[in-house]
Structure formats: C-alpha cells, structure tokens
Amino acid sequence: MAGSLLGYYKKGLLEAGCDEAGRGCLAGPVAAAAVILPENFEHPFLNDSKQLSEKQRNELRPTIEKEALAWAVEMVSNEEIDKVNILNASFLAMNRAIQKLKVKPQHLLIDGNRFRPQTDIPFTCMIKGDGRFLSIAAASVLAKTWRDEYMAKIHREFPVYDWVKNKGYATKFHREAIAVNGISKYHRLSFRLKDEQLALDF
C-alpha cells in the first residue's frame, strides 16, 4: 500500500504526477490529472486508483485536493477523441492538466510508456507508475473520481446505458444497450461500439 509507494523520483525538484482515466471506454471523455504533493505527504491507503474501492477513492479525493501544493483535472470530449484518436486525446488531457497547475512543476512523472509534451518541463515516463509513486497515484484518484462523477451526471440524461455503474466501459450490458437503443451523443464513434454477435441477436 502507500508505504511502498515512493514520494518522488528526482529528490529536491517540484514534481507533478500525471495519470489518465477512461481511455478504454466506449462513451464519455478521457480525463487526466496532474498533482504536486508536498514532500512529506502520507496517507494510509493511497495507491493506484484501480486497487482502491469507489468509497476509498471518494474519501481520498478531498484530502488530495486540500493537501496538494497544486492539482488540476482536465477532460477531452468524445468528439475530440474521434478527431485526434484516443492516444493523442490522452496526451492532450494530460497536457491541459499540467498547464492548468497553479504552481509550475520542475519535473513531470507520467504514467505509461510514452508522452508528447506541450511544455518545456522535463518528464519521465513510468510504466505502472500509479502503483509506484504517490503523486501519480494521487493523479489517478483525481482523474478517476472526476470522470466517474461526470459519467454519473450524463447517466441521468441517458439512463439506458447504465453509465452510473459501468462508467462507459464495454460491459456486456452496455454493448447490449447500444444494440437495442443505438448510440448517444456521448459515444466514441471511432471505437467499435457494436459487438457483431450481439447485433445479430436483435
């Protein structure tokens, strides 16, 4: 848990961790967060957001937002994803979050194996970084909780897809709902939305 996560990669530098959420979804935006934590930040269960329960993530969010030296969350819409592709949209969301930080970091820790920066800030990519560094873990929690909240909001507009539960991911229920009801304005048209097997059943 948090005890095994590292507080920094480059000691003495103001470091921002960056992560995204919702990259593999069929609907909704991709979200990204950038977080600069104080050097001595500790929390008993801060970890990669995928390892935490929804309740734990929701408890962590206000603590991170209150105690971070700076944080920002940005989303790139499904329309933008369709224009630039999901990989570029993920980079775009991260860059927007980084540029929105009220404090400029001296180094970026990016979750994943590649990044296309839009700033001159030096960066290091970290595979599975959300399970290795506190700042990336904090960014993963913010990106996930902010996106989940957005999906719950648009669920009220289109309840047939059950986004409040599946968050736009390709669950069997979500694919069946698309097959029966068609697509919404929040679906990513560049993704394979219909399962051919399911489509044949209706």
N, C-alpha and C positions, 0 to 999 in steps of 0.2 A: 504494500500500500504506500501511502505518502512517504513513509520513512525511507523507502528505497528509491524515490524519485530525487533527481538532482536539482539543486536550486539555480544552477547556472551552467553554461558551457564555457564562457570566457569570463573569468573572475575579474571583477573591477569595472566591467562595462555595463551600461544600462541596456539590458537585453529584453527584447519582446518576443514572446512565444506566439506562434500563429498556427491556427488549425481551421479546418472547414467541416461543415456538416451538410448532409443531404445530396452528396454527389451522385449516388446511385439511385435516387428516387425517380419515379415516373412523373411526378407532379410537384409543383411548388418551386421556390427558389433554392439556390445553393447559398448557404450562409458561411461567413468566415469571421473569426475574431482575432484580435491582437491584444495581448495583455503584458504589461510590465509589472511584475510583482516586486515588493520590497525584498531586500536581500535576505532578511530573516523570516520570511513568510513560512508559516507552518499550518497544516490542517490535518486532522486525524484521518480523513478518508479521501483527500483529493487524489484523483487518479484519472486515467483515460476515461472519458465520459461513457464509453461503451461498457466499461466494467462496473459502472455505478447504476443504482436503481433510479427511476424517474424522481422519486422522493429525495434521494441523496443529491441529485443534480439540482433540483429546485431549492434545496436548503443551501447548497454551496453558492449558487448564483449571487445572492445579495452580499455574501461575505466577500467574494472575489471583487464585486463591483465597488464595495466600500473600501477594501483594504489595498487594492491595486494602486500603484503610482499613476497608472493610466490604463484605460481599456477602451476598445471600440468594437462594434459589431456592424457588419455590412452584409447586404444580400444582393444577389444578382438574379433577376427575374427569369422565369421560364422562357419568356420571349427573347431575352438576351442570350440565354443558354442555347436556344435554337439558332441564333445568328452566329455565335462565335465558337460553339461546341463546349462540352462540359469541362474539359480540362482547362481551356482558356478562361472559362467563366469562374472556375475555382481560383485561378491566379488573380483574376480581376477582383473578386470579392476580397481576397487576402490583401491585395494592394490598396484597395479602398479603405479597409480597416486600418492598415498601417498608416496611411496618410491622414486618417481621422484622429489618430492619437494626439492628445493634448501635450504630451511630452515626446520629443523625438528620440527614439532609441539609437544606441550606437552599434547595435548588432541585432540581427533577426535570427530566431530559431524557427525554421519552417518544418512542419510535419510533412513527411513524404520524401520522395527521392528526387524531385525537381521543382523548379520555381522560375518564373520570369518576372524579375523585379521591375518596378516603375519608379524606383527611387535609387539614390546612390548609397543607401545603407548596406554595409556588408552583411551577408547572410550565410547560414549553414543549414543544409537540408538534413533532416534526421528521420530515418525510417523508423516507424513505430515510436516517434518522439513523444507522443501523448502518454506513453507508458514509461517514459524515461526522464522527462523534465517537467517540473512543476508549472512553469509558465505555459508550456504547450498544453498540459493537462487542463489548466485554467481556461485557456482559449477554447479547448474542445468542449468544456462545460458551457461556456457562454454561447458559442455557436449553436450547440445542440438545443439549449433551453430557449434561446430566442427564436430559433427556427420552429421548434415544436409549438411554441406559443402562436406563431403566425399560422401554422397549419391548423391549429385548433380554431383560429378565427375564421379561416376560409372554409373550414368544415361546416360552419353554420350556414354558409351560402350554398354548399353542395354536400349535404349530409350523406348522399347515396354512396359515396366512395369511402366513408368511414376514416377520413384523414386524422380524426382525433386519436384514433388508435394506431393506424399504420403509418402515419406521418408522410404519406405519399410514396412509401416503398412498395415494391412489386409483390405484395402478398397475393395469395390465391383469391381472397375476397375482392381486393382492389381490381385485379385483372377481370374477374367475373363482372364486377360493377361497370367496368369500361365496356365489356362485351354487350351488356344489357342496355346501358344508358348512353353509350357513346362517350366522347371526351368533353372535358370542360375547358374553359379559357386558361386554366392553370396547368394543364398537362403539357409536357415537353414533347412537341411534335417530332423532334429529331430522335426520340427514343422509340424502341419497339414496344408499343403500348398494348397491342393485342396478341394474346397467345393463340396461335393458329388452332391448336387443339380445342381451346375453349370456344373460339369463334365458331367452330363447326357444330358445337352442341346447341346453338341457339338459332 
